[in-house]
Amino acid sequence: MPALILDGTKIAQDIRGEVAAEVKTMAAAGVRPGLAVVLVGHNPASEIYVRGKVKACEEVGLYSEKLTPPETATTAELLALVEDLNRRDNIDGILVQLPLPAQVDAKRVLMAVDPAKDVDGFHPVNVGFLSTQRPGLVPCTPAGVIEILKRSNIPIAGREAVVVGRSDIVGKPAAMLLLNANATVTVCHSKTHDLPGVCRRAEILVAAIGRSGMITHDFVKPGATVIDVGMNTITDPAEFQRFFAGNAKREEAFRKKGSTLIGDVHPEVAAIAGALTPVPGGVGPLTIAMLMFNTVKAAKMRRGSRVPELSRV
């Protein structure tokens, strides 16, 4: 029996609807949460991401501001910009779009963001809050992973979870959230011995390693829930055939576009997993939905009022 496909797009729409209702309630009390996005220079991929974030803000009723310093911006100039945003009361969330130009000390800039406005959840203060189960802002993609599991009624407590990937942005916080939800968690990486064997123990397998189709059926316990965080682009026809041979719909789209998206999980896993997130349409849409959620959460926490009901993380 093929895997149940977990519809991230639908879950993201539900969360956006809940956020929009919160924003409306806050507006009635004279408060409009605001998000500032800092986009340095002209990175085409970053520009697409930022456009999506600004559009999502409009849809849920958040105030948003896009700041676009030139490619030549210095660390000092960006620190001054962040400091100004930290002081502004109408800005609840600050997002510095990565990557930053080579001459900029990215770590210093990210560290300068007020933790109370750090809607990416990357600041060490928020990382510490997450690891000690205190209220704070949680990275958007891992928070989205937990929402997918909970809203799909997939139990976490007592389950064996394996996270493949140890990045500060996804792997580590995803492991911490699963641990906080009472899963037994193993974190794997490039130095893990017998990676397929460790993954096969998982009842919940989170793939966040950034390698096209690396997680094959050998890595998956029959009936396991597989969350695919990967987002990789394939342009090579031979590589496309390796993953999608016989998929007429994908083949036609690949011919027209010359590329297709694949996660870190091989399509063959759909035949063995119990539940699976697709790429695209799985974890991806949750990332922006959780950014909207974090902006509202930051606004409420800064003003000392009740945190939105949908906060389960």
C-alpha positions in Angstrom: 0.0 0.0 0.0 1.6 3.3 -1.0 2.4 6.0 1.6 -0.1 8.5 2.8 1.0 11.8 1.3 1.1 14.6 3.9 -0.2 17.8 2.3 2.0 20.6 3.5 0.3 23.1 1.2 -3.1 22.5 2.9 -1.5 22.6 6.4 0.3 25.8 5.6 -3.1 27.4 4.4 -4.7 26.4 7.7 -1.9 28.0 9.7 -2.1 31.2 7.5 -5.8 31.3 8.1 -5.3 31.1 11.9 -2.6 33.8 11.7 -4.8 36.1 9.7 -7.6 35.7 12.4 -5.0 36.6 15.1 -3.9 39.6 13.1 -7.5 40.8 12.7 -8.1 40.4 16.5 -4.9 42.4 17.2 -5.8 45.1 14.7 -9.1 45.6 16.6 -7.0 46.3 19.7 -4.9 48.8 17.7 -1.8 46.6 17.1 -0.5 45.5 13.7 2.4 43.1 13.8 5.3 44.1 11.5 8.1 42.2 9.7 11.2 43.8 8.3 13.2 41.8 5.7 16.7 42.9 4.9 17.9 41.9 1.4 21.4 42.9 0.5 22.4 43.1 -3.2 20.8 41.1 -6.0 20.8 37.3 -5.4 18.1 36.0 -7.7 17.1 33.1 -5.4 17.0 35.4 -2.4 14.8 37.9 -4.3 12.3 35.1 -5.1 12.2 34.0 -1.4 11.8 37.6 -0.2 9.0 38.3 -2.7 7.2 35.2 -1.4 7.6 36.4 2.2 6.3 39.9 1.5 3.3 38.6 -0.5 2.5 36.2 2.4 2.6 39.2 4.8 0.0 41.0 2.7 -2.2 38.0 2.5 -2.5 37.6 6.3 -2.6 41.4 7.1 0.8 41.9 8.6 2.8 45.1 8.0 5.9 44.4 6.0 8.9 46.4 5.0 11.7 45.4 2.6 15.1 47.0 3.0 17.6 46.6 0.2 21.1 47.8 1.0 23.5 47.7 -2.0 25.9 44.7 -2.7 28.7 46.9 -1.4 27.2 47.3 2.1 29.7 46.9 5.0 29.3 45.1 8.2 29.1 48.4 10.1 26.3 49.7 7.8 24.3 46.6 8.3 24.8 46.6 12.1 23.5 50.2 12.1 20.5 49.2 10.0 19.7 46.3 12.4 20.1 48.5 15.4 17.6 50.9 14.0 15.1 48.1 13.4 15.7 46.8 16.9 14.6 50.2 18.3 11.5 50.6 16.1 8.3 49.6 18.0 6.3 49.0 14.8 8.7 46.2 13.8 8.2 42.9 15.7 10.2 40.6 13.4 13.6 41.1 11.7 14.7 38.7 9.0 18.2 39.1 7.4 18.1 37.1 4.2 21.1 34.9 3.7 23.6 34.6 2.0 25.2 38.0 2.7 28.0 39.4 0.5 31.5 38.0 1.2 32.8 41.2 2.8 30.0 41.1 5.5 30.5 39.3 8.8 27.2 37.5 8.7 27.5 36.0 12.2 28.0 39.5 13.7 24.9 40.9 11.8 22.7 38.0 12.9 23.9 38.2 16.5 22.9 41.9 16.5 19.2 41.1 15.9 17.2 41.6 19.1 16.3 38.0 20.2 12.7 39.2 20.8 12.5 40.1 17.1 14.5 37.1 15.8 11.7 35.5 13.8 14.2 33.0 12.2 15.0 31.6 15.6 18.7 31.6 14.9 20.0 33.8 17.8 21.9 31.8 20.5 19.4 33.2 23.1 16.5 31.5 21.2 18.5 28.4 20.6 19.0 28.3 24.4 15.3 28.8 25.1 14.5 25.9 22.7 17.0 23.6 24.4 15.7 24.5 27.9 12.0 24.4 26.9 11.4 28.1 27.6 9.1 30.3 25.5 11.0 31.7 22.5 11.1 31.9 18.7 11.7 28.6 17.0 13.3 28.2 13.5 10.6 28.2 10.9 11.3 25.0 9.0 11.7 22.6 12.0 8.7 24.2 13.6 6.8 23.4 10.3 8.0 19.8 10.5 6.4 19.5 14.0 3.1 21.1 12.8 2.9 18.6 9.9 3.3 15.7 12.3 0.8 17.0 14.9 -1.8 18.2 12.4 -1.6 14.8 10.6 -2.3 13.1 13.9 1.1 11.3 13.8 2.1 10.4 17.4 5.6 11.7 18.5 5.8 10.8 22.2 7.6 7.5 22.8 8.4 7.1 19.1 12.0 6.5 17.8 12.9 9.5 15.6 16.0 9.8 13.4 17.2 13.1 12.0 19.6 12.9 9.0 21.6 16.2 9.0 23.0 18.4 11.9 22.7 22.0 10.5 22.0 24.8 13.0 19.0 25.8 10.8 17.2 22.5 10.4 18.8 19.3 11.8 19.7 20.4 15.4 16.5 22.4 16.1 14.3 19.6 14.6 16.0 17.1 16.9 15.5 19.3 19.9 11.8 19.8 19.0 11.2 16.1 18.7 13.0 15.5 22.0 10.9 18.2 23.6 7.8 16.3 22.3 9.1 13.1 24.0 10.5 11.3 21.1 13.7 9.2 21.4 16.0 11.0 19.0 19.1 10.0 17.1 21.0 12.7 15.0 22.9 11.3 12.0 25.6 12.9 9.7 28.3 12.2 7.3 30.4 10.4 9.9 27.6 8.1 11.1 28.5 4.4 10.8 25.9 2.3 9.0 23.6 5.2 8.2 21.0 3.0 6.5 20.9 0.7 9.5 20.4 3.6 12.0 17.7 5.2 9.8 15.8 1.8 9.6 15.2 2.1 13.4 13.2 5.2 12.9 9.4 5.4 13.2 9.8 9.1 12.3 12.6 9.8 9.8 13.5 13.5 9.0 15.8 13.9 6.0 17.6 17.2 6.0 21.0 16.5 4.4 20.8 18.4 1.1 21.5 15.5 -1.3 19.1 14.5 -4.1 17.3 11.3 -3.4 19.9 10.0 -1.0 17.4 8.3 1.3 16.4 5.1 -0.6 14.2 2.2 0.5 17.2 0.7 2.3 17.0 3.5 4.8 13.3 3.2 5.7 11.5 0.9 8.1 8.2 -0.3 6.5 5.4 1.9 7.7 7.6 4.8 9.0 6.7 8.4 8.6 9.2 10.2 6.4 9.6 14.0 6.5 11.6 15.2 3.5 13.1 18.7 4.2 15.4 18.6 1.1 14.9 20.9 -1.8 17.3 20.1 -4.7 17.1 21.0 -8.4 17.8 18.5 -11.1 18.8 19.6 -14.6 20.7 16.6 -15.9 18.5 14.3 -18.0 20.4 11.2 -16.9 19.9 12.1 -13.2 16.3 12.8 -13.9 15.8 9.3 -15.4 17.5 7.7 -12.4 14.8 9.1 -10.1 11.7 9.6 -12.3 11.9 7.2 -15.2 8.3 6.2 -16.2 6.7 9.2 -14.4 5.0 10.7 -17.5 3.7 13.8 -15.8 7.2 14.7 -14.4 8.8 13.9 -17.7 6.6 16.3 -19.6 7.2 19.1 -17.0 11.0 18.4 -17.2 11.0 18.6 -21.0 9.2 22.0 -20.9 11.2 23.5 -18.0 14.6 21.8 -18.2 14.6 21.2 -14.4 12.6 19.6 -11.6 12.7 19.6 -7.8 13.6 16.6 -5.7 14.0 16.2 -2.0 16.5 14.2 -0.1 14.2 11.1 -0.3 14.2 8.9 -3.4 10.7 8.6 -4.9 10.8 4.8 -4.4 10.4 5.3 -0.7 6.6 6.1 -1.3 6.2 2.3 -1.8 7.5 1.4 1.7 6.8 4.4 4.0 3.5 4.7 5.9 3.4 8.5 5.4 5.6 10.9 3.4 5.9 14.6 2.6 6.1 15.4 -1.1 8.6 17.7 -2.8 7.4 20.2 -3.7 4.3 20.8 -1.5 5.5 19.3 1.7 7.7 21.1 4.2 8.4 24.0 1.9 5.1 25.9 2.3 5.2 25.5 6.1 8.4 27.6 6.3 6.8 30.8 5.2 3.6 30.0 7.2 5.7 29.6 10.4 7.5 32.9 9.6 4.1 34.6 9.6 3.2 32.8 12.9 6.5 33.8 14.5 6.0 37.4 13.6 2.6 37.4 15.4 4.1 35.4 18.3 6.9 38.0 18.6 4.4 40.8 18.6 2.4 39.2 21.4 5.5 38.2 23.5 6.9 41.7 23.2 3.7 43.2 24.3 3.3 40.7 27.2 -0.1 39.3 25.9 -1.2 35.8 25.3 0.8 33.9 22.7 -1.4 32.6 19.8 -3.3 29.4 20.4 -1.7 27.5 17.5 1.7 27.7 19.2 2.6 24.1 19.9 6.3 24.6 19.7 
